[in-house]
Amino acid sequence: MTDYFRTNIAAMSAYIPGEQPKPGSQIIKLNSNENPYPPSPAVLTVLQNFNSEWLRRYPNAYGEDFRQAASQVLDIPSDWIIVGNGSDELLNVVMRACTEPERKVAYPTPTYVLYSTLTQMQSAELVEIPYGENYEFPLDELIATNADVTFIATPNSPSGHVVSIDELRKLASKLSGVLVIDEAYVDFAQENALNLVQEFENVISIRTLSKGYSLAGVRLGFGIANPNLLSGLYKVKDSYNIDAIAIAVGVAAISDQVYKNTCVAKVKVSRTKLSIDLQQLGFRVWDSQTNFLLVQPPQANAEYLYQKLKEQGILVRYFQQPGLDDKLRITIGTDKENQLLIKALFNLMN
Ligand SMILES: *Cc1c(COP(=O)(O)O)cnc(C)c1O
């Protein structure tokens, strides 16, 4: 039975995504960091006017229309942009191109669990370096590891904190391998790594339409890097990795910056409110530059609260891992959803 699989695949466990209830179910879903607001109205117009000819034919293999649109918005040449089936695919593409069993992959923990899964898939050597007590960045250890691929999610999940551009610059300048800056939450943050991409050939910023642009359902992400780095990545991506619908919808979404910025601004206001309300209930709340909060309940009963909330139709994220099993990660919902969460927590805690 185990003979079907490569040794490393047989030995590894599968990545477990967050629970995804059916759309329309009466669930308050605060577990996967989706945007609580719908995508830009321009997206719906594109879908309503979609020409079936675009479905009959293969899509452009490089998501050219999306590259052009992103190039305009970011003010960076379109040949510096690679488009992917969600940013998860692009993380995988970097691994396929840059790792093999003798090569090292490093990242600070806790962080996005998929990095570990992707490393095991390649049988690469995994070097996990813990963040400090208050998420101090382990710069010297990461430099000393000098991995072939180093992942930094900033803002990070599940902590919500950011790694400063100065520290990223120091890291990029010392590494001989690739530095992947996972900027899935960049739309909610104050800074971004675009300048570093232009300064260093070994740096790629990976972004997504899933969070800031409310498009987790279409699977669209992109990477920004020097064309020399992208040339290797293009060799290992699927030929037609992004479908025609995702490209058309993505162009409409990224071109409507006013709408995106409005939604992001609302989420940030709600983030401040929710943080204050949770602190009033006695929670420790970490600073966040994302659309979620990492929180620690006062009575050391995170798993109990997670279960009880779930029974009441409120999903938050609980990680059964050392350092996280006393905390919850809560996505910022609409103000109404956040208030229902606070009410439910108040009742459970009294
Ligand atoms: C959500 C998330 C992603 C995945 O984004 P997709 O584009 O939906 O695949 C990648 N990295 C981090 C840190 C995330 O939180």
The ligand as an ORCA input file, in Angstrom:
! r2SCAN-3c Opt
* xyz 0 1
  C      -4.118     33.328      2.908
  C      -2.639     33.170      2.832
  C      -2.043     32.715      1.659
  C      -2.833     32.059      0.557
  O      -3.425     32.865     -0.300
  P      -4.113     32.281     -1.602
  O      -3.752     33.304     -2.608
  O      -5.562     32.237     -1.294
  O      -3.542     30.951     -1.945
  C      -0.657     32.701      1.574
  N       0.094     33.071      2.617
  C      -0.437     33.474      3.780
  C       0.443     33.866      4.907
  C      -1.826     33.526      3.920
  O      -2.371     33.865      5.081
*
